[in-house]
């Protein structure tokens, strides 16, 4: 083996090692540091609306809409039918 071949192999090895270390550093920067369990904040509990309340809100918003299209009128009728079905089922 010639000296030039050994130098070429060492240069390629150094290049690969440098790329590995560079990737390792970038990976460390992007990782999120772990937080201790004591630092978690309590989540606010949000009460979800029932299906009846949700449909009633939709009906009210469509009734308050100033310029109703024919599609809006049909949707309003269908929502009122659905609300009656829900109330009848209770």
Secondary structure, DSSP 4 states (H G I P E B T S, - for coil): --HHHHHHHHHHHHHHHHHHHHHHHHHHHHSPPPPPGGGPPPPPP-PPPPHHHHHHHHHHHHHH-SS--HHHHHHHHHHHHHHHHHHHH-
